[in-house]
């Protein structure tokens, strides 16, 4: 009778040791993937990191962050998004139409958090604001009325302004140019849409604005344009084109004339809450 009892006792000891070993293993550290068009330093990423710290996530301690910077080149985004999928990050954080579309095309399973997105329903990114329906979620910026407001501000400082140039990122236009054209018609202004897709297009666009005798310029939201804000504000000065921008970093950090827009830094900070909920099991679709 002793041998069977001994074997049973030994098995119990082994099971107990295995259970203790599993319990003593540290919890797996989640890994975030950040996809951005520009390059560091990035004030909006600073805001996101602040938001993560506020809810207890310390980079390198209890959360790992994989940064993928396109260095201002839209054409690099698809490859960078695919790399984040390949290394199996838990959440992808993508800001701007370019990074969002690249991430969406790269994966239909990894959750994607959008710190800010314009017209997500109209552009087909999500089914509705209440229930996105897929693997994308985040904060929407309802900016349909902004183009008209920008032109009104320009008219306040330049009462005689009539011809307005609009700088548009051709790769990421999700209906913004159309809204701007409608606003210009309602204000009885003449609008010249200038589309850019790479660095070489910048000077071409400003030359076109000069030839069209543009009185001022508005710059539509774009992660690509934001990545090159220093260059663009210098061109605005060189070509003597008063310009209104879509966020304060263009003015405070890059020397632009003025801006009017939602507080994007606050939206990036708040998006950390979505990351936290997903890591705790929430579904982006809901």
N, C-alpha and C positions, 0 to 999 in steps of 0.2 A: 504493500500500500504506500510505501514511502516514495517510490520513484514517481508515480503519477502526481502526487502532491507537490513534490519538488519541482517538476516541470511546470505545473500550473503556477506556482509561486514565482518562478523565473520569468514566465511570460508576463505576469502582472507587473513585475519590476521593470521589464523592458518597455511595456506600454506606458508606465508612469514616467520613465526617463524620457521617452520620445515626446510625451505631452509637455513635460517641463522644458524640453529643448525648444519646442515650437513656441511655447509661451514666452521664452526668454529672447527669441529672435526679435530684433527691432522692427517696428512697422516700416513698410515700404515707403520711401520718400517719393511723393508725386513729382512728376516732371512736366513743366509747362513749356510750350513752344511759342515763341513770339516772332511774328512775321511782319516786317516793316519795310517800306519802300526806301526810306532814307538811311542814315548812318548816325551813330552816336557822336556827340551827346544829343539826347532827345528829351526835351522837357516833359513830353507827354508820357514817356516811359518812366520818368521820375515820379510822375503822379500815380501811375499804376503801381509802382513798387511801394509808394506810400500807402495806397489803399490796401495792399496785401499785408504790410506790416501792421496796419491798424486792426486787422482781424487775426493776427497771430502768425502770419507766414513770413519767415525770415529766409531770404535767399541764401542757399548754401548750407542751411541748418535743417529746416524741415520742409523745404521745397527747392527743387532744382529748376533752373531756367535755361532753356536753349534759345539763344538769340540768332535770328537769321536776318541779316541786313542786306537789302538789294543795292545799297550804295547809290540810290537815285536812279536805278535802271529797272524799268518795268519788266523788261524781258527776262530778268533773273528770277522773278517771283515764282514761276511755275516750278522751276528746279528746286528752289529753296523750300517750297511747300511740300514737294515730294520727299525731300530729305527729312522733314519733320515727321511725316507719316512713316517713313522707313525706320526711324529710330523709336517709333511707338510712344510719342508723348501722350500724356493723359488729356491735355486740353491744348488747343491752338488758339492764341489770341491774335486776331488779325484786324487791323484798323485801316480803313480806306477801301474804296472799291477794288483796286488792283489786288491787294493782299487777300481781301475777302473772297473774290472770285477764284483766285489761285488756290486758296485753301479748300474752297467748296469743290473745285474740280479734282483736287488731290484725294479727298476722302469723303465718304458719306457716313462714316461710323464714328470717327473721333470728334468729340464736341468742339465747336468753334464759337468763341466768344468775340463779339464785335463791340469794342468800347464805344464806337460811334458809327452810325450808318444812316445815310439819307434815303428816305423813301424805300424801306426794305420790302414793303408789300408791293408797291407799284413796280419795283424793279424785278420782282419775282424771286427774291432771296428767301422770303418766308411766306407762309400762307396767311397769317394774320398776326397782329401785334400781341393778342392775348395768348394764342397757341401757335408758335412758329411752325411746328409740324415736322421739322427735319432735324439736322444736327447743328443748326445755327441759332444763336440767341444773343441778346445783348441790349444795348441802349440805342434807341432811334432818335435822330435829330430831325424834327419837323421844320424844315427850312424853306418851305415853298415860297414864303413871303419875303425872304431875305434879299433876293436880287432887286426887287422894287425898293426896299429900304436902302440898299447900297446906293442906288441911283438917286434917291431922294437926298441922301447925305451929300453926295457929290454936287447936287444942285444947290445945296445950302452954302457950300464954300465957293462954288463956281456958278453963280446964277445964270450966266450966259452959255453954260455948257449945253451942247445939243447932240454932238456925236460921241458915243461912248463905245469903247472897245472892251470886249469881254475875253479874258484869257481862260481857255478851256483845255483841260487834259483830254486829248482825243481818245486815249485808251480807257478812260474811266468816266465817260459822260453817261450818266444814268438819268437823263431827262433834264439836267440842269440848264443846258443851253436853251432848250425849248421854253422853260419857265422864265428864263431871262429875256428871251425875245418877246414873250407875252407881256412881261412887266414893262419893257421899253415902249411897246405900242400903247399901253395904257397911260404912260406918262408922256406920250408924244415925243419920244426921243428916237434918234437914229442909232441902231446898234450894229457894230461890226464884230462878229464872232471870230476869234483868232484861235485856231486849234494847234496845240503843240504835243509832240510825242517823244521828243528827245532834246538834248541840249542844243543841238544845232538849230532847232526851230525857234529858240528864244529870240535871238537877234532878228530872224526873219519876221517874227510876229510883231516886234516893236517897230521894225521898218515899215511893215504894212500899216500899222496904226498911224505912223507919221504921214504916210502917203495918203491915207484916208482923212487926214486932218482931225484925228480924234482929239477931243478936248480932255478926256480923262479915261480911266480904265477901272474895271472891276475884275477881281481875280476870284474865280470860282473854286470851291473846295476840292482839294486833290492832295493825296499823300505824296505824289510825285512832285507837284509844285512846292509843297511844304518842304520837301527835302532840299530844294534849291532856292529857298526863300532869300538867302543873302544875295545870290546872283541876280535874282529878279528885282529886288528892291533897288539894287544899284542901277539896273537897266532903266527902271522907272525914273530915277533921278537923271540919268544920262539923257533920256529922251523927253524929259520934262513932261511926264504924264502923271498927274495926281492920281493916286490909286487907293481904292478902299479894299481891304483884305477881309478874309473870313475868320481870322482868329488873332488874338492879341500878340502872339509870338512874332508875328510879322512886324509889329510896331515896336514892341518892347525890346526884342532881341535882334531884329534885323534892320531896323531903321525905316520901316514903312511909314506912310502918312497917317492912316487911321484904319480902325477895324470895327466891325460890328457883327457879333455872332454869339451863339451859346458858349458857355464856359466849358471848352473841350477838356481842359485839365481835370475839372471836377468829374466829367463823364468817365474819363479814363480811371480816375481814382475809384469811382463807384462801381466800375465794371469788375473790380476784384471780388465783390460780393457774389457775382454770377459764377466766377471761377470757384469760389469756396463752395457754393451750393452744388455745383456739378461734381466736385471732388468728393462730396459727401453723399452722392448718389442721385441727385436730381437729374431729370432728363431735359435736354435742351428743347425738345419738341413741346414740352409742357410749360 
